[in-house]
Amino acid sequence: MFGNIEIGIDLGTANLLVYSKDKGIIVNEPSVVAIDTETKKVLAIGTDAKEMIGKTPARIAAMRPMKDGVIADFDVTSELLKGLMKKANKAAGFNIRKPSVVVCVPSGATSVERKSIQDAVKSCGAKTVHLIEEPVAAAIGADLPVEEPIANLIVDIGGGTSEVAIISYGGVVSCNSIRIGGDKLDEDIVQYIRKQYNLLIGERTAEKIKIEIGYALIEHDKKVMEVRGRDLVTGLPKVVEVSSHEIQEALKESLLAILEVIRATLETSPPELSGDIVERGIVISGGGALLNGMQEWLSEEIIVPVHLAPSPLESVAIGTGRSLHVMKSLQKITT
């Protein structure tokens, strides 16, 4: 009975999710590991490690082993996966031994990056590892009829990458990806506040600003927020007030780059499928889809309906898990 456990893993830059067919999402934790740099011992993973970012003594490093959707540090990723598989065992209520695993990879990942993802998952005791491209998994997770001969346009704005794909008849017709996502938006905010106010803030503060007063390029009522950080001139703690209009300006360049990728994908779409897209619209998923006004802005820019996936943050993981039973028909888009 336990010999053929099937799970799907969304190995994201920001979050790592594990999906089981019977239990749904069983693990949803930040992709962060806290390590003792002297002994190389893992001190914390997931949520506990994320709490430590920017607050640790010199010998403890809280780091993200995933960058731009691919593995930046193989050993640390393996440790992170092992720790999360232990949590998955606990959450599932039984021992997941030698599972069949489907992992999503960014569509722009190289063969070396794909191999390192497979090796990292195998090192955790997986029996077989299949790879599925992220936009396909996101489309399956967003309940789109990917196996039918109609255009399903999915825009998945993750932590490290944004992927845009037109999927029809179980395969990718046209696909583009850009290494800009939620992390880049956080970085834009850090740089803007540093330049404008001579104030240094951490990535957790930047993420909080993005969630609370970050807006896509639409008109909106001004919101303000107090931001705390270190003054780069005096070196002392300082508080400044930042408005949503300023943050909107800070995010402008990255958002326009994402829009350009969507346009480029639409330009290479076959005419028959373009007709479907006008009628059915596009579906957005991933954490970036939750940015205030994102849906409205994209709808105005590309003049087709824009729908939000049922659970944007979990779409890829759900699709990765569900794809197990349609793996044969999706064989042409996996490696």
matplotlib code that plots the C-alpha trace (Angstrom):
import matplotlib.pyplot as plt

x = [0.0, 2.7, 5.0, 3.3, 2.8, 2.7, 3.5, 4.1, 6.7, 6.7, 10.4, 9.8, 12.3, 10.1, 8.1, 8.3, 5.0, 4.4, 1.1, -0.4, -3.2, -5.2, -4.5, -3.9, -1.2, 0.6, 3.6, 3.8, 7.0, 9.4, 12.4, 14.8, 17.5, 19.4, 22.9, 25.8, 28.6, 31.3, 29.8, 27.7, 24.8, 21.2, 19.6, 16.2, 14.2, 11.1, 9.1, 11.5, 14.5, 12.6, 12.1, 15.9, 16.6, 18.6, 18.6, 21.3, 24.8, 27.8, 28.1, 24.5, 23.5, 19.8, 19.8, 17.6, 19.2, 16.9, 17.5, 15.4, 13.5, 16.6, 19.1, 21.8, 23.3, 22.8, 23.8, 21.6, 18.7, 19.1, 19.0, 15.9, 14.1, 15.1, 13.7, 10.5, 10.0, 10.1, 7.4, 5.4, 5.6, 4.2, 1.5, 0.4, 0.1, 2.0, 5.5, 6.2, 8.8, 10.2, 7.5, 7.0, 7.6, 6.8, 8.7, 8.1, 10.9, 11.0, 10.5, 13.8, 15.8, 18.9, 19.5, 22.2, 19.6, 17.0, 19.5, 20.4, 16.7, 16.3, 19.4, 18.4, 14.9, 16.4, 18.8, 15.7, 14.7, 12.4, 11.8, 11.2, 11.4, 9.5, 9.9, 7.0, 7.3, 6.0, 3.4, 1.8, 1.6, 0.1, -2.5, -3.5, -3.7, -5.9, -8.4, -7.8, -8.7, -5.1, -5.8, -8.4, -7.5, -8.2, -5.9, -5.2, -3.0, -1.4, 0.8, 2.6, 4.4, 6.5, 9.2, 12.2, 10.6, 7.5, 6.4, 3.9, 2.6, -0.1, -1.1, -3.3, -3.9, -1.6, 1.4, 3.1, 2.4, 4.3, 6.2, 8.4, 9.9, 11.8, 13.8, 11.8, 9.3, 8.3, 12.0, 12.9, 10.0, 11.2, 14.7, 13.3, 11.7, 14.9, 16.9, 14.2, 14.1, 17.9, 18.2, 15.3, 15.7, 19.2, 17.5, 18.6, 15.8, 15.8, 14.0, 11.3, 10.4, 10.4, 8.0, 5.7, 5.7, 4.9, 2.0, 0.4, 0.9, 2.4, 0.2, 0.3, 0.3, -3.3, -4.9, -5.6, -6.2, -2.9, -1.9, 1.0, 3.1, 5.8, 9.1, 11.8, 15.5, 19.0, 20.0, 23.0, 24.4, 24.2, 24.1, 21.2, 17.8, 15.3, 11.6, 10.2, 6.7, 6.4, 3.4, 1.8, 2.5, 6.2, 6.2, 4.2, 7.0, 9.6, 7.9, 7.2, 10.2, 9.8, 6.1, 6.5, 9.1, 6.5, 3.9, 6.4, 6.8, 3.0, 2.9, 5.8, 3.9, 0.7, 2.6, 3.8, 0.4, -1.2, -4.2, -6.8, -5.6, -5.6, -9.4, -9.8, -7.7, -9.9, -12.9, -11.5, -8.9, -5.8, -5.3, -2.8, -1.3, 1.7, 2.3, 2.8, -0.8, -1.9, -0.3, -3.0, -4.6, -2.6, -5.7, -7.2, -3.9, -3.2, -6.8, -6.5, -3.1, -3.8, -7.6, -8.7, -10.4, -7.9, -8.9, -7.2, -6.5, -8.6, -5.6, -2.7, 0.0, -0.8, -1.7, 1.7, 1.9, -1.7, -1.1, 2.2, 0.4, -2.6, -0.3, 0.7, -2.3, -2.1, 1.7, 1.5, -0.5, 1.8, 4.9, 5.8, 6.3, 8.2, 11.7]
y = [0.0, 2.4, 1.3, 3.5, 6.8, 9.7, 13.2, 16.5, 19.0, 22.7, 23.6, 27.4, 30.2, 31.6, 28.6, 24.9, 23.0, 19.2, 17.9, 14.4, 13.1, 12.0, 14.9, 17.9, 20.3, 18.7, 21.0, 24.7, 26.3, 29.1, 27.8, 29.0, 27.1, 28.3, 26.8, 27.0, 28.1, 26.5, 23.0, 23.1, 21.8, 22.7, 24.6, 25.3, 25.1, 26.6, 29.1, 28.9, 29.7, 32.6, 34.3, 34.4, 36.2, 39.4, 38.7, 36.1, 36.2, 35.9, 32.1, 31.4, 32.0, 32.0, 31.5, 30.6, 27.7, 28.3, 31.2, 32.1, 28.9, 26.7, 25.2, 27.6, 25.5, 21.7, 20.5, 23.0, 22.2, 18.5, 19.2, 21.4, 18.7, 16.0, 18.2, 18.9, 15.3, 14.6, 17.3, 15.7, 12.3, 13.9, 15.8, 12.8, 10.6, 7.7, 7.0, 8.2, 5.8, 5.6, 7.9, 8.6, 12.3, 14.9, 18.2, 21.4, 23.2, 26.6, 26.3, 28.2, 25.8, 24.2, 20.5, 20.9, 22.7, 20.0, 17.3, 18.9, 19.2, 15.4, 14.5, 16.6, 15.0, 11.5, 12.1, 12.3, 8.7, 9.2, 6.1, 7.9, 11.6, 13.1, 16.8, 18.9, 22.5, 25.1, 26.8, 23.4, 22.5, 25.9, 25.4, 22.0, 23.4, 26.3, 23.8, 24.6, 21.9, 21.4, 18.2, 19.8, 21.4, 24.9, 27.7, 28.0, 31.0, 30.9, 33.6, 32.3, 35.0, 33.2, 34.3, 33.9, 33.7, 34.7, 32.1, 32.7, 29.7, 28.9, 25.3, 23.3, 19.6, 18.6, 20.5, 23.9, 25.7, 28.9, 29.7, 32.5, 33.0, 35.9, 35.8, 38.5, 37.6, 38.5, 38.6, 41.1, 43.3, 43.2, 44.1, 47.1, 48.4, 48.0, 49.9, 52.7, 53.4, 53.3, 55.8, 58.1, 58.1, 56.9, 54.1, 50.5, 48.0, 44.2, 41.8, 40.9, 44.6, 45.1, 42.1, 43.6, 46.9, 45.1, 43.2, 46.2, 49.2, 47.7, 48.4, 47.4, 50.4, 51.5, 54.6, 54.1, 56.1, 56.9, 54.7, 55.4, 53.2, 53.7, 52.0, 51.4, 50.8, 52.0, 55.5, 55.2, 58.6, 58.5, 54.7, 55.2, 53.6, 55.8, 55.8, 57.2, 57.4, 55.9, 56.2, 53.6, 55.9, 55.8, 52.0, 51.8, 53.9, 51.6, 48.5, 50.0, 48.7, 45.0, 45.0, 46.3, 43.6, 41.0, 42.6, 42.5, 38.7, 38.2, 40.3, 38.4, 35.1, 36.4, 37.5, 34.0, 32.4, 30.6, 32.6, 29.9, 29.9, 33.7, 33.5, 31.3, 33.6, 36.6, 34.6, 32.7, 35.3, 34.5, 33.0, 34.4, 32.5, 32.6, 35.1, 38.0, 37.6, 38.8, 42.2, 44.9, 45.8, 43.2, 41.7, 45.0, 46.4, 43.3, 43.4, 47.0, 46.5, 43.3, 43.9, 40.4, 39.1, 38.2, 35.6, 34.8, 31.1, 29.6, 29.3, 31.3, 30.4, 26.7, 26.3, 24.9, 22.4, 21.2, 20.8, 19.0, 16.5, 16.1, 15.7, 12.3, 10.5, 12.4, 11.9, 9.7, 12.2, 14.9, 12.9, 15.1, 18.1, 16.4, 15.1]
z = [0.0, 1.0, -1.9, -4.4, -2.7, -5.2, -4.3, -6.2, -5.1, -6.0, -5.5, -5.5, -4.9, -2.1, -0.9, -1.0, -1.2, -1.1, -2.4, -1.8, -3.9, -0.8, 1.6, -0.7, 0.3, 3.3, 3.5, 2.7, 4.0, 3.0, 1.0, 3.7, 5.7, 8.7, 8.9, 11.4, 9.1, 11.4, 11.8, 8.6, 10.8, 9.8, 12.7, 11.2, 8.0, 6.6, 8.7, 11.7, 9.4, 7.7, 11.1, 11.4, 8.1, 8.9, 12.6, 13.1, 14.7, 12.4, 12.7, 11.7, 8.1, 7.1, 3.3, 0.4, -1.6, -4.6, -6.9, -10.0, -9.6, -9.8, -7.3, -6.3, -3.5, -4.0, -0.5, 1.3, -1.0, -0.2, 3.5, 3.1, 1.1, 3.7, 6.5, 4.6, 3.8, 7.6, 8.0, 5.2, 6.9, 10.1, 8.2, 6.1, 9.2, 7.7, 6.5, 2.9, 1.8, -1.7, -3.2, -6.9, -7.2, -9.8, -9.5, -11.4, -13.2, -14.8, -18.6, -19.1, -17.0, -18.6, -18.7, -16.0, -13.7, -14.4, -13.6, -10.3, -9.3, -10.1, -8.1, -5.1, -4.9, -5.4, -2.5, -0.3, -1.1, -4.1, -6.1, -9.4, -10.3, -13.2, -14.2, -15.4, -16.7, -14.2, -16.5, -17.3, -13.6, -12.9, -15.6, -14.3, -10.7, -11.9, -13.3, -17.0, -19.5, -20.7, -22.6, -24.9, -28.2, -27.0, -25.9, -22.2, -21.5, -18.0, -16.5, -13.4, -11.4, -8.9, -6.5, -8.8, -12.3, -14.3, -16.8, -19.6, -21.7, -24.1, -23.5, -25.9, -26.3, -23.4, -24.8, -24.7, -27.9, -27.1, -23.9, -22.5, -19.1, -17.5, -14.3, -12.6, -9.9, -6.3, -5.1, -7.8, -6.8, -3.1, -4.4, -6.3, -3.1, -1.1, -3.8, -4.1, -0.4, -0.2, -3.0, -2.0, 1.8, 2.5, 4.5, 4.5, 4.9, 4.9, 2.5, 5.0, 5.4, 1.6, 1.3, 3.9, 2.0, -1.3, 0.2, 2.1, -0.2, -3.4, -6.5, -10.2, -12.6, -12.0, -10.5, -6.8, -3.5, -1.9, 1.1, 3.4, 5.7, 8.3, 7.3, 9.8, 8.9, 9.3, 8.2, 5.9, 6.7, 10.6, 11.0, 13.5, 13.3, 11.5, 10.6, 7.3, 5.8, 2.3, 0.0, -2.3, -5.3, -4.6, -4.3, -7.6, -9.3, -7.8, -9.2, -12.6, -14.6, -13.4, -14.0, -17.6, -18.2, -17.1, -19.4, -22.3, -21.9, -22.0, -25.2, -26.8, -26.0, -27.5, -30.6, -31.4, -30.8, -33.8, -35.1, -34.2, -30.6, -30.5, -31.0, -28.0, -25.8, -26.8, -25.7, -22.6, -21.4, -19.4, -16.0, -13.5, -10.7, -8.3, -5.5, -7.9, -9.1, -5.6, -6.0, -5.6, -8.9, -10.9, -12.5, -13.4, -14.9, -17.1, -18.4, -19.4, -21.1, -23.1, -23.6, -22.8, -19.6, -16.8, -14.2, -10.9, -10.3, -7.5, -5.1, -6.8, -4.3, -4.5, -8.2, -9.2, -6.3, -6.9, -10.6, -10.0, -7.8, -10.1, -13.2, -11.9, -13.3, -16.7, -16.9, -20.0, -22.0, -20.8, -21.6, -24.5, -22.2, -19.5, -19.4]

ax = plt.figure().add_subplot(projection="3d")
ax.plot(x, y, z, "-o")
ax.set_aspect("equal")
plt.show()
